[in-house]
């Protein structure tokens, strides 16, 4: 139920109750006033009847009882509203009572004589009998000497006073109902623009604020009014303005805190990455240290057999009876034994501390040598080799042994990744002032979660027995010693590309 209807019904109810109470009180007051008038008129009627009887001028002594009763009967119809009259005269020590009453059969006269003194005069009053309400009054009959000789008792009908009061009450109630309806309608129509519509507009503004926030609220209506609604509207407008300012300030602080937290999160993520990298690097160095101890033992155990093999091969090559072709093969075998010895020495050096020995190095020859050492005859049958080394690349200044070690390891890994065949691509060139040696394959590729661990010592993606997990770890140590780096691009199912970037300035002969 709307506020407008509630106020209208409340106003109508108050008006009806008030007017009903006023009508009831007014009707009761009117009835009492009419009864008072009837009482006063009854007294006057009683006095007038006594005057009409004219008993003080000898009639009292000359007229008998019946004659006095007849005179009373003649005087009664002259006064409207009388219902009965009773004349009591004291003569000869007896009370002569003459009664007159207007009944259904007309005027009735009763005559009676009884003993006793003259009764005392009673006050005028309203009484209730079987015929309704009557007003009772008495008048004293006196002789010429003003001596009481009788008393006249009259009763007047008061029912018409009640009828008048009821009619007035009915009229008053109908007027009250009509007035209440008219005032309620007037109040309802006047209440709309004065109270209901402004309150509805304020409620609509509050509904928008509740659903869409204070920023979506329109201008508060009624703020220019000077009554209580204007005070409420201005208060609401000020409150919404404070809420908007508070929200803006809060949003600004939240944005600042969010930006600060995002920056700290980024810093924390970077520190965490650095910590993980440092921990991984520390783990790798610990493993390499263990590898150094192991490699020292292995190198010591293999060094003597290799030296013995190298000596025997040299003796065979110097034998005059050795054919030229075999002598050439023995030379190649001696070279490989020496290379193995150098590798072991290098391995020992890498386990301790790598010390590069830069010298002029032909890049194309270095790439060809790495391919020759890494590709077996079986691998060349199932793998297509693409070599992209520009002629103008010429010679660079770097450690050829370390670079060759990295290339042979990367080529061997690429060959192992293409067990069912594929394409091996070697590219050489300059990138950002550094020599870039790229080894690409079309093999199985490396998953992202494995890529972050491939440079850790003893971590390998190859089947058991196919790899120790030390190759890439040593390659990274070599790249670090040469102040370079190794970049990896790989996609599972589409192959991998390892790019060895190393500072190697071009060599130009002087002199």
PADRENMAR-922994 format. One record per residue (C-alpha): residue in three letters; y, z, x. Coordinates in steps of 0.02 Angstrom, whole numbers, plus 50000, padded with zeros to 5 digits. Layout:
<sites>
ALAYZX...
</sites>
This chain:
<sites>
UNK500005000050000UNK501694994950071UNK503055007450111UNK504204998949987UNK502975001449843UNK502635019349896UNK504485023749898UNK504745014949731UNK503315024349649UNK503895040649724UNK505665037849662UNK505035033049488UNK503895048349481UNK505295060049533UNK506465051849407UNK505195052949266UNK504785071149302UNK506615075649317UNK507115066649157UNK505605073649063UNK506055091349114UNK507865087849067UNK507335080448900UNK506235095448862UNK507595107748909UNK508895097748814UNK507815096848659UNK507495115648667UNK509345118848690UNK509765107148547UNK508495115748436UNK509215132848477UNK510965126448443UNK510455119248274UNK509565135248228UNK511115145148276UNK512145134048163UNK510875136148022UNK510935155048042UNK512815155148035UNK512805143547884UNK511505154447797UNK512645169647818UNK514085159647746UNK512985153847601UNK512465171747564UNK514285177147561UNK514745162347454UNK513365166347328UNK513985184447318UNK515745177947285UNK515095166047150UNK514205180347059UNK515885189547046UNK515035206047011UNK516505216447073UNK517625212846922UNK516645221446784UNK515155209946775UNK514165223046863UNK514345234646712UNK514465222146569UNK513045210446615UNK511265215546593UNK509855212046713UNK509365195446638UNK511145189046632UNK511385193146815UNK509775183946855UNK510395168846757UNK512045168946849UNK511095169547015UNK510035154846958UNK511635145046918UNK512405148647089UNK510875144247191UNK510865125047167UNK512675124447224UNK512135128147403UNK511035115347492UNK509625121047601UNK509255137547513UNK507425140447478UNK507495157647394UNK508655171947352UNK508365189747302UNK509765200647226UNK509505219447227UNK510765229647122UNK510835248547106UNK511225253346926UNK510845269446838UNK509875275746989UNK508675261146985UNK508525245247084UNK508615229246981UNK507825214947081UNK508135196847029UNK507185183647130UNK507535164847133UNK506395152647227UNK506325133747237UNK504485129447230UNK503425114147194UNK503615116947006UNK505495118747016UNK506605134247004UNK505655150346978UNK506495166746922UNK505715183846941UNK506445200246874UNK505885217346930UNK506495235446921UNK505975248647044UNK506525265247105UNK507245269047271UNK508855268747367UNK509765252947410UNK508965245247568UNK509915243547730UNK510665226847775UNK509595217047902UNK510225206048044UNK510155187148022UNK508525180248097UNK507315165548106UNK505575168848040UNK503965159148027UNK502985159347862UNK501695148647775UNK503015135847726UNK503745134047899UNK505245141147990UNK506615149347884UNK508275157647922UNK508505174447837UNK510225182247802UNK510885196447692UNK512575199847613UNK513165216447538UNK513835216647358UNK515305228747337UNK516325234447190UNK518215235047180UNK518195251247277UNK517235242747417UNK515745253347378UNK514035244847408UNK513185241747241UNK511895228947296UNK511245217247428UNK510855198647422UNK509385192247529UNK509325173147554UNK508145161647651UNK508685144247711UNK507525130247769UNK507585127247958UNK506255113647969UNK507545099947976UNK508245108048135UNK506525105848215UNK506475087848154UNK508185084748228UNK507615092348393UNK506025081648393UNK507025065948356UNK508225070148495UNK506765073548612UNK505945056848568UNK507565047448589UNK507895056448751UNK506155052548816UNK506295034148772UNK507995033348853UNK507265042349003UNK505805030049016UNK506965015049000UNK508185022349125UNK506765026549246UNK506075008849234UNK507795001149257UNK508225012549402UNK506515009749482UNK506734990949473UNK508504992349539UNK507905004049676UNK506474992249720UNK507624977149734UNK508954987049827UNK507664995149940UNK507064978350007UNK508604973050106UNK509134990950141UNK507504998650203UNK505874989150174UNK506344972750258UNK507104980850415UNK505594992250432UNK504414977350410UNK505354968050547UNK505234983150662UNK503364984450623UNK503154965850664UNK504024968350832UNK502894983150870UNK501374972550822UNK501884958850945UNK502154971851080UNK500434979151047UNK499554962151050UNK500504952651185UNK501444966051282UNK503294970551290UNK503734954351378UNK503294944051222UNK504344954451101UNK505864945651023UNK507554953650999UNK507404969450896UNK508204966350723UNK509404978850648UNK510124984950814UNK511884981650751UNK511684992950599UNK512595009750595UNK511285019250494UNK509675027750547UNK508745011150553UNK510025004750677UNK509755020350784UNK507865017350780UNK508084998750820UNK509235002350967UNK508045015751031UNK506585003551019UNK507584990051109UNK508045002151249UNK506235008051261UNK505584990151274UNK506874986351408UNK506315001551508UNK504484996551486UNK504874978751547UNK505794985551699UNK504384997751733UNK503084983951716UNK504064972551831UNK504254986351961UNK502424991051943UNK501874972851959UNK502964971052114UNK502194986352192UNK500444980452144UNK500794963452222UNK501444971752380UNK499934983352387UNK498764968752352UNK499554958252489UNK499494972852610UNK497684976352564UNK497234957952582UNK498034957752755UNK497104973452805UNK495504966152736UNK495774950352838UNK496124960752993UNK494604971452957UNK493534955852933UNK494174948753097UNK493834965153185UNK492124965753107UNK491764948053165UNK492364952653339UNK491284968253335UNK489754958253280UNK490094945153412UNK490344958553545UNK488754967253491UNK487804950753493UNK488534946553663UNK488064963753728UNK486294961553661UNK486194944453743UNK486804951453909UNK485544965553898UNK484154953053867UNK484774941954007UNK484804956954122UNK482994960154077UNK482674941654102UNK483484942854275UNK482294956354328UNK480814946354261UNK481424930154339UNK481624938354507UNK479794943254505UNK479254925954445UNK480334916954573UNK479634927554711UNK477854923854654UNK478164905054633UNK479264902354783UNK477884903054913UNK476674891354820UNK478064878854793UNK478554879454976UNK476724876855022UNK476594862054903UNK478184854554975UNK477504856155154UNK475834848255110UNK476694833855020UNK477814830655170UNK476304830655288UNK475394818255176UNK476924806955170UNK477064807055362UNK475234802055385UNK475214784255457UNK473674780355356UNK474574783955192UNK474964767855095UNK476764763855060UNK476584765454871UNK475774782554884UNK477094787955011UNK478434783354884UNK477564793454748UNK477354807954868UNK479234807054900UNK479574808254715UNK478354822854703UNK479224831554848UNK480884828954762UNK480244836954601UNK479544851754698UNK481234854054779UNK482074852454610UNK480904865754540UNK481364876754687UNK483194873554653UNK482954877254468UNK482124893854508UNK483544897854627UNK484794892954495UNK483864903354367UNK483984918154483UNK485824914654506UNK486094913654317UNK485204930054294UNK486344937854423UNK488034929254414UNK488274910354404UNK489424903154536UNK489784884754501UNK489914872754649UNK491024858354590UNK490854841354673UNK491184823154627UNK489884818354498UNK489524801654416UNK489394805254229UNK488344789954185UNK487094793554326UNK487024811854273UNK486634806954092UNK485294794454148UNK484504807454261UNK484454820254120UNK483634807454005UNK482364802754139UNK481884820854170UNK481804825853985UNK480964811153899UNK479114808753921UNK478224792353893UNK477564798653725UNK479314803653670UNK480044786753717UNK478754778153604UNK479234787753444UNK481094790753475UNK482484777953486UNK483774782253619UNK485604777553600UNK486684779753756UNK488584779053734UNK489384782053904UNK490954771653939UNK491034763454112UNK492834768654135UNK492294786854127UNK491864785954314UNK491674801754414UNK492234819354372UNK492324835554471UNK491014847954409UNK489384856254457UNK488074842654425UNK486584854454434UNK487254866054300UNK487804851754189UNK486114843054212UNK485234859354164UNK486224860454002UNK485934842153959UNK484054842653992UNK483884858153884UNK484884850453740UNK483894834053753UNK482224843553754UNK482734853153597UNK483264836953511UNK481584828953552UNK480644844053484UNK481674843053323UNK481064825053292UNK479164827553291UNK478894812353179UNK480184801153262UNK482024798053247UNK483564793153346UNK484244802353498UNK486064798753537UNK486984803753696UNK488864801553701UNK490114805353838UNK491994805153828UNK493604815053838UNK494144827453704UNK495744837253723UNK495734835353912UNK493924841053927UNK492334831553963UNK491304830753803UNK489434827753817UNK488624826453644UNK486754826353607UNK486354821353427UNK484684820053338UNK484074815453164UNK482824829453155UNK482534844153036UNK484224852153066UNK484644870753074UNK484954882152924UNK486664891252919UNK485854908452929UNK484904903053087UNK486394894553169UNK487254911053206UNK485744917253307UNK485224901853408UNK486174907253565UNK485374924553567UNK484054927353702UNK482234926153643UNK482754919053473UNK481884902453434UNK481634891553282UNK480154882653362UNK478344886753317UNK477494900253422UNK477014893953592UNK478314879853592UNK479834889553653UNK480384905953733UNK482114906953653UNK482984907353823UNK483584889253840UNK485154889953734UNK485564907453793UNK485584901353973UNK486554885853921UNK487904896753846UNK487994907154004UNK488164891154106UNK489524884753989UNK490444901254010UNK490294900254199UNK491034882654193UNK492434888954077UNK491794877853938UNK490904880053773UNK489534872653664UNK489914867453484UNK488564864953352UNK488574854253195UNK486984854153093UNK486374850952916UNK484594854752861UNK483624838552841UNK484954827552923UNK484914832853105UNK486024842153230UNK487374838253357UNK487674849353510UNK489294845553603UNK489534852553778UNK491394853853817UNK491824857753998UNK493424856054101UNK493024841954225UNK494514832854296UNK494264814654347UNK493914812454533UNK494954800554633UNK494554797154815UNK495994799754936UNK496244792755109
</sites>
